[in-house]
Structure formats: C-alpha cells, structure tokens
Amino acid sequence: MSIVHEYYGVPVWLMKEYLTELGAVEQEEETMRWETGCQAVVRPVPTREIGSLAVGGSVVEFSGCEGPLEQMLEQLECKTLRIGA
C-alpha cells in the first residue's frame, strides 16, 4: 500500500517530530521507518502563494502494510488538523 499526502502549514521538521511521536525512527535524511515495516519519505512541498501570503509544508509518501499504516494515518490526522484547512 502506498499513499501520498501534502500537509500545508506543517513544515518538514514538525512532520518528522509528529512521526517520531507515532513511533517512527529516522533512517536517512528523508526516510522514517516503523517496526511494523511501514515507512514515510518526507520532503518539502513547493510553496503556494495566495496574494502576499506564502504557505509551505511537507509532502509525505507513506508505504507499508495496510492495517498498521491506516492506524498511524488516523493518529497523524489528529496532529495535523488545521482550522480552516
């Protein structure tokens, strides 16, 4: 199973912190892994500009076993919830 999500308003450093809180260990600069075999590759997203406002964030490519990955994504959703998003 492979899923790609963009998280505007969540910079790469914060995304890595969230994933660490959910049990991931950073293996390489962009790659986080769990004991379940799931992994996430975290990169910055291109900045979006709306008038004078510029918003960055992160894009994460998740891969792994369906059950553990779905559970982790549910927990991550609570951490990344942004009002007005």
HELIX and SHEET records of a PDB file:
HELIX    1   1 VAL A   12  GLU A   21  1                                  10    
HELIX    2   2 GLU A   66  THR A   80  1                                  15    
SHEET    1   A 5 SER A   2  TYR A   8  0                                        
SHEET    2   A 5 GLY A  57  SER A  63 -1                                        
SHEET    3   A 5 GLN A  39  PRO A  44 -1                                        
SHEET    4   A 5 THR A  31  ARG A  33 -1                                        
SHEET    5   A 5 VAL A  25  GLU A  26 -1                                        
SHEET    1   B 2 ARG A  48  ILE A  50  0                                        
SHEET    2   B 2 LEU A  53  VAL A  55 -1                                        
END                                                                             
